[in-house]
Amino acid sequence: MATNGNDANDRAAGGMDYDDPIRERAHSLGSSIAQNGPDALFEELDKMLPDAWREQISNFPITALLVGLGVGLFLGMRKGDEVIAAGTSMVTAAAMSNLTKVLDRAEGRP
């Protein structure tokens, strides 16, 4: 639910604030992707699918694959730049996390 807020840093482009659970969920997803890599994103997507969809996907895998391909092509044509930016951001976050772990080990930190 959107509310009016006084803090300019927490305001969206439309001047509305959004509930903290959405922000916290995005933060936790970003942290888990940085720590566990892209598998965390797939696990989160798997949790978001309703049981009825999972059943349909298991019953009709070819149809689900074709629908996924169609959605992917549509997003690629319409939102290609944003998808590339999001993928680059995810890869960069994972690389920085791994680099931090390597540097911590080199300095003798656990």
N, C-alpha and C positions, 0 to 999 in steps of 0.2 A: 504494500500500500504506500502510496506517495504522500509525503507531508512537506509542508514548507519548512525550510531550515534557515538558520541565521548564519551558519558557518559557510563561507564561500568555497572552502576546499571540499566540502561534502555535497556540493550542489551539482546536479546534472545540467546538461545544456538547456533544458526546459525550465530550470530553476526549481526543480523538485528533488527532494531526497527520497531515497528508497530504503526499505527496511534493512536492518543490519543482517538478518539471516542470509540474504542474498549475497551481500558483500563478504560475510564470513565464509559462506560456502565456496565462493569464487576464490577466496584467499586459501582455503584449505585444499582446494583442487589444484591451484597453482603450486602450492608447497609440495603436495604429494607427487606432482609431475616432475618437479625439480629434483626430488629425492629419489623417486622410483623409476623415472623415465616415462616414456609414452605408454607403458602398460597400465599405469595408474589411470590414464584417460580412458582406456578401453574398459577397465574395471568399473569406472564411474558410469560410463555409458551403459554398461550391462546392468548396473543397479537401477538405472533410470527407466529401463524398458518394462512396461507392464507385463504381467504373466500371460495375458491373452496374446500379446505380440510375440512373445517368445515361443508360444505354442504354434502360432501361424508360421513363424520363421522356420521352426523345426519341421513342420508339415509340408511347407512349400519353399524349400531352400533356393531353387532356381528363380522363382518369382521374386523372392526377397533380394537375391543378388541383382536381378535386372532393375528392380526399383531402386536399390542402392546405387547402381551404376547411373541410372537416369538422374537421380538427385545429385550425384557427384558431378556429372556433366553440366547440369543446370547451374550448380554453385560455381563450378569452374569458369563457366562462361560469364556469369553475372557478377560474381564476387571473387574472382581469381586473385586480385591484388590483396584483398583482405585475408583470404585463406593462406596465401604465401606468407604474408606478414605474421599471421598467427603461428604457422608452422616454424618459421624462422625464430620467433620469440620462444617457442617451446624448446627447440633444439639448443638455442643459446642458454636458456635457463638450466637445462640438463648439463650442458658442457661446463658452465660456471660452477655448478654444484660438484661435479666430478673434479674439476680443477681445485676447488677449495679442499676437497677430501685429500687429494694428492699432496697439496702444499702442507696441510695439517700433519700428514704422516711424515713428510720430509723434515718437518720441524720437531717431530717427536711427540706431538699431541695425539691423544687417542681419538 
